[in-house]
Amino acid sequence: MLKIKDLHARIDGKDILKGLSLEISAGEVHAIMGPNGAGKSTLAQVLAGREGYEIVSGSVEFCGRDLLALAPEERAREGVFLAFQYPVEIPGVNNVYLLKAALNAIRKHRGEDELDAYAFMKIIREKMQLMQMDASFLNRGVNEGFSGGEKKRNEILQMAVLEPKLALLDETDSGLDIDAMKVVADGVNSLRSPERAIIMVTHYQRLLDHIVPDVVHVLADGRIVKSGDRSLALELEAHGYEWLQQAVGT
Amino acid sequence: MNAMLESLREHWRDQAAALPGDTARRERALEAFLAEGLPTTAEEDWKYTSLAHLEQARLTLPGPVTLARAMAAVERHGVPDLEGPRLVFVNGQLIPPACRLEGRVPGLTIESLAQVLGEHDADEALDRVVDLDRYRLARLNTALFQDGARVRATKGVITDAPIYLLFLTLGDAEAMQLVQPRVLIETAEGASVTVIEHHCGEGEAAVINAVTEIVAQPGSRVTHYRIQEHADTHAQVASLNARLDRDAALVCHNIDLGGAVVRNDVHVRLIAPGADVELNGLYFTRGTSHVDNHTRVDHLAPHTSSREDYRGVLAGRSRAVFNGKVLVAEDAQKIEAHQSNNNLLLSHECEIDTKPELEIYADDVKCSHGATVGQLDATALFYLRSRGLDEDTARGLLTFAFAEEVIARLGIAPLAERLSSTVIGHLPDSDRLRAFT
């Protein structure tokens, strides 16, 4: 589904990604771990189309298309979803209207009819139940006054509604207490499917106790330096990133 | 003497006898105004706003408008779903069939000034609060205003329904009209009123010169709305002057969505401990419009407080000015004053001049101020686009959301909805944006 080849990216003249390669197939869940500043969030932002990053070289192919040539909204409509590390508060724009506009933009792109209010609300109620969210949330401004946990739940709710092909979860566990983490993890797990790929970017392995990945990659200094199964994350947890940097000689 | 001043003198000669109230007061005001003339950009307070184009304009005091024409205009411009009393003025004259005064609250008096001037103490109530040396155009209003509204609430009277004052200006091709709304609001101890001044209009060039005076006795509360939706041919000058006694509170919402050249002055004096004022403002300038907001809060007593948040959205080749002054007198300790002015520039050709000014003579005070001028938040824009919204829609939505934060503070739903709708209508891609509200 996603093929990243030798990707080099920089921001403000500073090289962040330095030859990153990665392949993910539908149905897989990959975790990308790494120390702060390794380029984890940059990778998520670059894949979602954030402006300001300069792609120096390399390529990203998504379902056979050149992902880097698409605007952020085109990527979203093609099925890329980024759950933000810091979801943005937008007072004055209603949650429910944003969800509806987002879903209809994607449906329209797929050649499907836009949903009427009734059909839309039916979907929303179901997904909100999944994320254990109160109905009052719908009429609030987007993320306005939400706690850290509520913001992250809202991201996963959006993901559940939009049903992307590729979900990028950027530090989704940060700022969550254990109960909130369970709700978020249950939400993500319920969205695992043979048609969908998920990339989780995380500094800590605790999220991986709840969302068990198929593959774990270690990102350091802008490149994937090691890949393995679940046990790699546990080793990292036990020995820290310094151990790894010595082990791979970076 | 320029053409404008000459025309005013002629009107005085011809029509002074027909104007309501104390002629001597009017004449003194007129002579003082004629001696000084219009403010010019050589004066610091008028540095950015020029009224020079009016100097050669011959102004006319408007005559009566036919009832059918007035009612049709009210239908087009008025806010329809407001409960409560209303007075409607078209070109400065009361339109009784459009007014609603039934079901009045005991202790609450709402009157047409033209009807009560010359009686009781009505004349004495004029010019009590406005600083005529500073706001010279208020003198012109005092000299030649034709009608206006007086709202009084006696001790402890609390009214829920807003009092709606609609001032409509219908510009005329034959002569440039001078329309001068005048409003007096007086609340006795513990009283509470809400007043909406809605200034709007259509047609050819006209000049609107409005004056509002608010006197709030101890423990009373005034919520005041000044909604300005003039035609893009209209020049408007307005001053709102308030004096707040012990524990009195004033909330002002100043919304400017129209006008060619607009100048608003707000001057609030907090004269006793516990007095509190909140100023909310929004201006949305487009085309070649020019909107200048000058506010001034005088903390003249200890333990007084003020909060001010003005926001601007500028598009096209428009220009806006914000000058917010806070004065803290020498013995006004323990006061709190906060001020912010944030502006969103939607084009490269618009211009904002923003200047917060603090003048503090006390030493134990809490004051803050800040001003920003900028574009839309890049992260928020990316967030919306990453959810599949196209860039134009995302930009429109964030612009709307910026303005909506001020509108959301308006406590009157039909008014807030109407203004939200107007703001959206001024944005590109408005049909799509409407789906979000």
Interface residues (C-beta under 8 A of the other chain):
Chain A: A48 G49 R50 E51 G52 A71 P72 E73 R75 A76 R77 F81 L82 F84 Y86 P87 V88 I90 P91 G92 V93 N94 Y97 L98 K100 A101 A102 A105 I106 H109 G141 Q158 L162
Chain B: D377 A378 T379 A380 F382 Y383 L384 R385 S386 R387 G388 L389 D390 E391 T393 A394 L397 L398 F400 A401 F402 A403 E404 E405 A408 A435 F436 T437
